[in-house]
Amino acid sequence: MKMHVPLSLALMGAVSSAMCQAADTSWVDAAVASVNPQVIDLRHTIHQNPELGNMEVKTSALVAKHLKSLGLDVRTGVGKTGVVGVLKGGKPGPVVALRADMDALPVKEMTGLPFASKAQGVRMGKTVPVMHACGHDTHTAMLLGAARVLSEHRDQVAGTVVFLFQPAEEGAADVDDFDTHSVIGAKAMIRDGALDSPKVEAVFGVHVMAGQPTGHLYYKPGAALNSADDFRITVTGVQTHGSAPWSGADPIVASEKIIDGLQTLVSRRIDLTKGMGVISVGTINGGTATNIIPETVSLSGTIRTNSPEIRDTILTKMPNLVEGIASAYETKAKLELVQFAPVTVNNVALTEAMVPALELAAPGKVERLTSSLSPSEDFSLYAEKVPGLFVFLGATPEGEDMSKVANNHSPYFQVDDATLATGVKAHVQFVLNYPGKAAGKS
């Protein structure tokens, strides 16, 4: 499996040169401070008006209007509701991309914030509450702030900046989770040329994290986030009376053994020296009465790993295991696998080269993670195409008990507005300190 593209030889040679030829960024803090009120206002507006994946019509219109007002070249309808803005700097240099996601979650907000969401949306024909419970409102607002800072100081920008505002990172409201034919999110953006016109050579992203202190940045070279793949298994037997199980074929018992067997893929089939893997079954549905053995049972779950090799092993061996166990109990099993996101792999050379940029964005508040984090992100798909760096931004005021803070995806999830300025600075410093410019690329 393709993992990530190594930095070009020219760029690798530029890393050490960039360390001693750092850009003059003394103006950045003041520039960010001047746009920060607008960034906070944008964040509140977006938060109060969330939209589900592939439904970000108002959000993308807001984004496009803002980018056009800054004089950027703007493309809409990318990846369905995505927006791409292109800023040409005042100096020759490389093309780098900055990415933010725009979609919200089907969650009812319980924060009590004055700008809390009361919105509803339609997900697969069902009306659901909608909330920015993962901070995508902050990602969009921070990237819009960075676009304004960079556009107002484009004479300081070497090269071209591509701003990627992506839909459906959390999945699409108009696409079944197990529809293997639809292309959504980052994959749809890539399909529609988001990295090709102009040709991007590196991509950066920032994600807010509850339970980490405001204004702190966290990074990790190599594997930073898990892969994510979902599965659904339909086990079909022969319905019969519960008093005479021998006269049928029991899909409930077969499903139980399949669930047990799935765990052996982790405990017995993967090389745990390569990393970790977990298979979790989240739903089991079957039966209508206590005295009827049903014809079918459906179960679904998720697969997460921090190793591309482990992911390949699980996905390759899972079909035979499921079908074999089902057959042993004289039932049949239909397995549906949806590959959502690979492991998010930060390019090691790029990551190390950008640590000084992180320090400029958050002096004394930058930490290197010792292990990958358990969530997943389809930013990983961009990082398969070009060198990528995905970092994490603390979102909780330092005085709070971090162990008791509502996590991302909770109806009580909150982001401290005071952290937004650091996120804007990180995006700006990525552009100004990207080492490719030292190689004289254009």
C-alpha positions in Angstrom: 0.0 0.0 0.0 1.2 3.5 -0.8 2.0 5.3 2.4 3.4 8.7 1.7 5.6 10.5 -0.8 9.2 11.3 0.4 10.3 14.8 0.2 12.1 15.6 -3.0 15.9 15.7 -3.0 15.9 19.4 -3.5 13.6 19.9 -0.6 15.5 17.6 1.7 18.6 19.6 0.9 16.8 22.7 1.6 15.8 21.7 5.2 19.1 22.6 6.8 19.5 25.7 4.7 16.0 26.8 5.8 17.0 26.6 9.4 19.6 29.3 8.9 17.6 31.3 6.3 14.4 31.7 8.3 11.8 34.1 6.9 11.3 37.5 8.6 8.0 36.8 10.5 8.2 39.6 13.1 5.1 41.1 11.6 2.9 38.0 12.0 1.8 38.4 15.6 0.5 41.9 15.1 -1.2 40.9 11.8 -3.0 37.9 13.5 -4.1 40.1 16.4 -5.7 42.5 14.0 -7.8 39.8 12.3 -8.5 37.8 15.5 -11.9 39.6 16.3 -13.1 38.7 12.8 -11.9 35.1 13.2 -13.8 34.7 16.4 -16.9 36.3 14.9 -16.7 33.9 11.9 -16.3 31.0 14.2 -19.4 31.9 16.2 -21.4 32.4 13.0 -20.4 29.0 11.6 -20.9 27.3 14.9 -24.4 28.6 15.2 -25.2 27.5 11.6 -23.7 24.0 11.3 -24.3 21.8 8.2 -23.8 18.1 7.8 -21.3 16.5 5.3 -22.0 17.3 1.6 -24.6 19.7 2.8 -22.3 22.7 3.6 -24.0 25.0 1.2 -24.2 28.1 3.4 -20.8 27.5 4.9 -19.1 27.1 1.5 -20.9 30.2 0.3 -19.5 32.2 3.3 -16.0 30.8 2.7 -16.1 31.6 -1.1 -17.4 35.2 -0.5 -14.6 35.8 2.1 -11.9 34.5 -0.2 -13.1 36.4 -3.2 -13.1 39.6 -1.1 -9.4 39.0 -0.4 -8.7 38.9 -4.1 -8.0 35.1 -4.3 -8.8 32.9 -7.3 -11.7 30.8 -6.0 -13.2 27.5 -7.2 -16.5 26.2 -5.7 -18.2 22.8 -6.0 -14.9 21.0 -5.5 -15.7 17.5 -4.0 -19.4 18.6 -4.2 -19.5 21.5 -1.7 -15.8 22.2 -1.2 -14.0 25.5 -1.9 -10.5 26.0 -3.2 -8.8 29.4 -3.0 -5.4 30.2 -4.6 -3.2 33.1 -3.4 -0.1 34.0 -5.5 2.6 35.5 -3.3 4.8 38.4 -4.2 7.9 36.2 -4.5 8.7 33.1 -6.5 8.5 29.9 -4.6 6.7 26.6 -4.1 3.1 25.7 -3.9 1.8 24.6 -0.5 -1.7 23.8 0.6 -3.5 24.5 3.9 -6.6 22.4 4.6 -9.7 22.9 6.9 -12.8 20.8 7.1 -16.3 22.4 7.2 -18.8 19.7 8.1 -20.6 19.2 11.4 -22.0 16.1 13.2 -25.5 14.8 13.9 -25.3 15.7 17.6 -27.6 17.8 19.7 -25.7 20.6 21.4 -25.9 20.8 25.2 -23.2 23.5 25.9 -25.5 26.3 26.7 -23.2 28.7 24.8 -24.8 32.0 23.6 -24.0 30.9 20.0 -24.9 27.3 20.5 -26.4 25.5 17.6 -30.2 24.9 17.4 -29.9 23.6 13.8 -31.4 20.5 12.3 -30.4 18.7 9.2 -31.4 15.7 7.1 -29.2 12.6 7.2 -30.2 9.7 4.9 -33.8 11.0 5.0 -34.0 11.4 8.7 -34.1 14.8 10.5 -31.4 15.0 13.1 -29.9 17.7 15.3 -26.6 19.2 14.0 -23.6 20.6 16.0 -20.0 21.4 15.4 -18.9 18.9 18.0 -15.4 18.4 16.6 -14.2 21.9 16.0 -14.5 22.1 12.2 -16.1 25.6 12.7 -12.8 26.7 14.3 -10.7 25.1 11.5 -12.7 27.0 8.9 -12.5 30.3 10.8 -8.8 29.9 11.5 -8.0 29.2 7.8 -10.1 32.1 6.7 -8.1 34.3 9.1 -4.8 32.9 7.7 -6.0 33.7 4.2 -6.7 37.3 5.2 -3.3 37.7 6.9 -1.4 36.2 4.0 -3.3 38.1 1.3 -2.8 41.4 3.1 1.0 40.6 3.3 1.4 38.7 0.0 4.6 40.6 -0.7 6.0 38.5 2.2 4.8 35.2 0.7 7.2 33.2 -1.5 5.2 31.0 -3.9 1.6 30.1 -4.0 -0.8 29.1 -1.2 -3.8 26.8 -1.9 -6.5 27.0 0.7 -8.6 23.7 0.8 -12.0 24.0 2.5 -13.2 20.4 2.5 -16.7 18.9 3.0 -17.7 15.5 4.6 -14.6 14.7 6.7 -17.0 13.0 9.1 -18.9 11.3 6.3 -21.7 12.5 4.0 -25.3 13.0 5.1 -26.5 12.0 1.6 -24.4 8.8 1.3 -24.9 5.5 3.1 -21.9 4.6 5.3 -21.5 1.4 3.4 -21.9 2.8 -0.1 -18.6 1.7 -1.6 -19.2 3.5 -4.9 -19.5 7.1 -3.7 -16.5 9.3 -3.4 -16.6 11.9 -0.6 -14.5 14.1 1.6 -10.8 14.4 0.9 -11.0 11.7 -1.8 -13.6 13.8 -3.7 -11.5 16.9 -3.4 -8.4 15.1 -4.7 -10.5 13.6 -7.6 -11.6 17.1 -8.5 -8.0 18.3 -8.8 -7.6 20.1 -5.4 -3.9 19.2 -5.4 -3.3 19.6 -9.1 -4.2 23.1 -10.2 -1.7 24.4 -9.2 0.4 21.4 -8.4 0.8 21.2 -4.6 4.1 19.9 -3.2 3.2 19.9 0.6 0.0 20.1 2.6 -0.6 21.2 6.2 -3.5 20.9 8.6 -4.4 21.8 12.2 -7.0 20.1 14.4 -8.3 21.4 17.8 -8.3 18.9 20.7 -10.3 19.2 23.9 -8.5 18.2 27.1 -5.3 19.9 25.9 -4.5 23.5 27.1 -5.3 26.5 24.9 -2.5 27.7 22.7 -0.4 24.6 22.9 0.6 22.8 19.7 1.4 19.1 19.5 3.1 17.2 16.7 4.5 13.7 15.8 6.7 12.6 12.9 5.5 9.5 11.2 2.2 7.8 12.2 0.1 10.5 14.0 -3.5 9.2 13.8 -5.1 5.8 13.2 -6.6 4.5 10.0 -10.4 4.0 10.0 -12.3 1.3 8.2 -15.9 0.2 8.8 -17.5 -3.2 8.3 -21.0 -4.7 8.2 -21.7 -8.4 8.4 -25.0 -10.0 7.5 -25.3 -13.5 8.8 -28.0 -15.6 7.2 -29.3 -18.9 8.6 -32.5 -20.8 8.6 -35.3 -19.5 10.8 -36.9 -22.0 13.2 -38.7 -22.5 16.5 -36.5 -21.7 19.5 -37.5 -25.1 21.0 -36.0 -27.0 18.1 -32.7 -25.3 17.0 -31.6 -28.4 15.3 -34.2 -27.9 12.6 -32.7 -24.6 11.5 -29.3 -22.8 11.3 -28.7 -20.3 14.1 -27.2 -16.9 12.8 -27.1 -15.6 16.4 -24.7 -18.3 17.6 -22.7 -17.9 14.3 -22.5 -14.1 14.9 -21.2 -14.6 18.4 -18.4 -16.8 17.1 -17.6 -14.3 14.3 -17.3 -11.6 16.9 -14.9 -13.8 19.0 -13.0 -14.7 15.9 -12.5 -11.1 14.8 -10.5 -10.5 18.0 -8.1 -13.2 17.0 -7.1 -11.2 14.0 -5.5 -8.8 16.4 -4.3 -11.2 19.1 -3.0 -13.9 16.7 -2.7 -12.7 13.1 -1.0 -9.2 13.2 2.6 -8.4 14.1 2.2 -6.3 17.2 5.8 -5.1 17.0 4.7 -3.0 14.1 2.1 -1.1 16.1 -1.5 -1.6 17.3 -4.9 -2.6 16.0 -8.4 -2.8 17.3 -11.6 -4.3 16.0 -14.8 -3.1 17.7 -18.3 -4.3 17.0 -20.7 -1.4 17.6 -24.1 -2.8 16.6 -25.8 -6.2 16.7 -29.4 -6.5 15.4 -31.4 -9.7 15.0 -34.6 -11.5 16.1 -38.2 -10.5 16.8 -39.3 -12.8 19.6 -37.9 -15.0 22.5 -39.0 -18.2 20.9 -37.9 -17.7 17.3 -34.4 -18.2 16.0 -34.2 -15.6 13.3 -33.1 -15.9 9.7 -30.6 -13.1 9.8 -28.4 -11.1 12.1 -26.6 -7.9 11.2 -23.6 -6.5 13.0 -21.3 -3.6 12.3 -18.2 -2.1 13.6 -14.9 -0.3 13.1 -11.2 -1.2 12.5 -8.5 1.2 13.7 -4.7 0.8 13.4 -1.6 3.0 13.5 0.3 0.8 11.0 -0.4 0.5 7.3 1.0 -3.1 7.4 -1.4 -4.1 10.2 -4.3 -2.5 8.4 -3.5 -4.5 5.3 -3.3 -7.7 7.3 -6.7 -7.2 8.9 -8.4 -6.2 5.7 -6.9 -9.1 3.8 -7.6 -11.8 6.3 -11.0 -10.7 7.6 -13.1 -12.0 4.7 -11.9 -15.6 4.9 -12.2 -15.7 8.6 -15.8 -14.4 8.6 -16.9 -16.7 5.8 -15.2 -19.7 7.4 -16.8 -19.3 10.8 -20.2 -18.7 9.2 -19.8 -21.9 7.1 -18.8 -23.9 10.2 -22.2 -23.1 11.7 -24.0 -23.8 8.4 -24.8 -20.2 7.8 -23.7 -17.7 5.2 -22.1 -14.3 5.9 -22.0 -11.2 3.7 -19.1 -8.9 4.6 -19.1 -5.3 3.5 -15.8 -3.4 4.1 -15.6 0.4 3.6 -12.1 1.8 3.7 -12.4 5.4 5.0 -9.0 6.7 5.8 -5.5 5.3 5.9 -3.1 6.0 8.8 -2.3 9.7 9.0 1.5 9.7 8.3 3.4 13.0 8.9 6.3 13.2 6.5 9.3 12.9 8.9 11.7 15.3 7.1 8.9 17.9 6.6 7.8 17.6 10.3 11.3 18.1 11.7 11.8 21.0 9.3 8.6 22.7 10.5 9.2 22.5 14.3 10.7 26.1 14.2 7.5 27.3 12.6 5.5 25.7 15.3 7.7 27.4 17.9 7.1 30.8 16.3 3.3 30.1 16.4 3.3 29.0 20.1 6.6 29.9 21.8 7.4 27.5 24.6 4.1 25.6 24.1 5.1 23.0 21.5 5.3 19.4 22.4 6.4 16.3 20.5 4.0 13.4 21.0 5.5 10.1 22.0 2.7 8.0 20.4 0.0 8.3 17.8 -3.5 9.3 18.8 -6.5 7.0 18.4 -8.9 9.1 16.2 -8.7 9.1 12.4 -8.7 11.8 9.7 -9.1 11.7 6.0 -6.3 14.4 5.8 -4.3 11.1 5.5 -5.4 10.9 1.8 -3.7 14.2 1.0 -0.6 13.1 2.8 -0.5 10.0 0.6 -0.2 12.2 -2.5 2.2 14.8 -1.2 4.3 15.3 2.0 2.0 16.3 4.8 2.0 17.6 8.3 -1.0 17.4 10.6 -0.7 19.0 14.1 -3.0 19.4 17.1 -4.0 22.5 18.9 -5.2 22.6 22.5 -8.7 23.9 22.9 -9.3 24.0 26.7 -8.5 26.9 29.1 -5.4 26.0 31.1 -7.2 26.5 34.4 -9.7 23.6 33.8 -9.2 20.0 34.9 -8.2 18.4 31.6 -9.3 15.0 32.8 -12.9 16.1 33.1 -13.3 18.1 29.9 -15.9 16.9 27.4 -14.1 15.3 24.5 -14.4 15.9 20.8 -17.8 14.5 19.5 -19.5 15.1 22.8 -22.7 17.3 23.0 -20.8 19.3 25.6 -17.7 19.8 23.5 -16.3 23.4 23.6 -13.4 25.3 22.1 -11.8 28.2 23.9 -11.9 31.2 21.5 -8.5 32.3 22.9 -6.8 29.4 21.0 -7.9 30.6 17.6 -5.0 33.1 17.2 -2.5 30.3 17.7 -4.2 28.3 15.0 -4.1 31.2 12.6 -0.4 31.8 13.4 0.4 28.1 12.7 -1.1 28.3 9.2 0.8 31.5 8.4 4.1 30.2 9.8 3.7 27.0 7.8 3.6 29.0 4.6 6.4 31.4 5.6 8.8 28.8 6.8 8.2 25.9 4.4 11.8 24.9 3.5 11.0 24.4 -0.2 11.4 28.1 -0.8 15.1 27.8 0.1 15.5 25.5 -2.9 14.3 28.2 -5.2 11.3 26.3 -6.4 8.5 28.0 -8.3 
